[in-house]
Amino acid sequence: MGDEIKEHIQTVKQNVEAACRRAGRNPDEVTLIAVSKTKPLKMLLEAYEAGARDFGENKVQEILEKAPKMPPDARFHMIGHLQRNKVRQVIPHVRMIHSVDSVRLAEMIQQEALRIGKTVDILLEVNVAKEESKFGMFPEQVMENLDQIRLFPNIRICGLMTIAPFVENSEENRPIFQKLYQLYVDIKKKNIDNVTMNVLSMGMTGDYQVAVEEGATMIRVGTGIFGVR
Ligand SMILES: *Cc1c(COP(=O)(O)O)cnc(C)c1O
């Protein structure tokens, strides 16, 4: 295996820098989340050694297993669909929940966050492409949901997230990223109480360079760092 993970992280960072140059952006605005789902702790530690601090997982069970065994400055991001009955277990271990797709889920997060005296950073997951198979609210539902979720005092709405469709050519997803960016900017401009739009989580192994060109501030890269699952 050698230094494969380290090399992959360096390659992703170089690609992010190149995409930022093309778009006239500062690479410091883009956080790389190493999506470590299904991968053993050993590989996460290798990524940590190579400088990774943000890890993405889509199953509560895996976060519960891995987070306590990582160095204390490793941050875990919940990026998968979150069931309401798993909220209590997961919130002590996560830096951010990217996958808030309903007021009902936010309500549960509020309840549990209050119980442990914490404020939880969340993103609203938007199903921009309106794929049947995907979770997330439709773009036209975002404002209505945001207006309710922002009233929860133990939740901080930090931005938006989307999972773009699986495509052969990443250019096909450019309009998806543009649409989410536009929504993000529109909400930001409104200066709504208890809403700070400064995170735009979009782009995966196949399309993160396009996502960065279109304004992503967090990219979620799994295969491109840890290899195929
Ligand atoms: C698995 C996953 C990723 C990473 O996908 P890759 O194609 O392996 O980079 C990103 N985001 C979410 C929500 C995922 O579930």
The ligand as an SDF file (V2000), in Angstrom:
LIG
                    3D

 15 15  0  0  0  0  0  0  0  0999 V2000
  -20.1850    8.0880   -0.3950 C   0  0  0  0  0  0  0  0  0  0  0  0
  -20.5020    9.5260   -0.3980 C   0  0  0  0  0  0  0  0  0  0  0  0
  -19.5960   10.4690   -0.9190 C   0  0  0  0  0  0  0  0  0  0  0  0
  -18.2620   10.1130   -1.5290 C   0  0  0  0  0  0  0  0  0  0  0  0
  -18.4320    9.4650   -2.7610 O   0  0  0  0  0  0  0  0  0  0  0  0
  -17.1880    9.1470   -3.6970 P   0  0  0  0  0  0  0  0  0  0  0  0
  -17.7810    9.0520   -5.0620 O   0  0  0  0  0  0  0  0  0  0  0  0
  -16.6070    7.8620   -3.2210 O   0  0  0  0  0  0  0  0  0  0  0  0
  -16.2180   10.2650   -3.5740 O   0  0  0  0  0  0  0  0  0  0  0  0
  -19.9530   11.8090   -0.8450 C   0  0  0  0  0  0  0  0  0  0  0  0
  -21.1320   12.2050   -0.3230 N   0  0  0  0  0  0  0  0  0  0  0  0
  -22.0120   11.3360    0.1800 C   0  0  0  0  0  0  0  0  0  0  0  0
  -23.2790   11.8420    0.7560 C   0  0  0  0  0  0  0  0  0  0  0  0
  -21.7360    9.9640    0.1490 C   0  0  0  0  0  0  0  0  0  0  0  0
  -22.6480    9.1150    0.6500 O   0  0  0  0  0  0  0  0  0  0  0  0
  1  2  1  0
  2  3  1  0
  2 14  2  0
  3  4  1  0
  3 10  2  0
  4  5  1  0
  5  6  1  0
  6  7  2  0
  6  8  1  0
  6  9  1  0
 10 11  1  0
 11 12  2  0
 12 13  1  0
 12 14  1  0
 14 15  1  0
M  END
$$$$
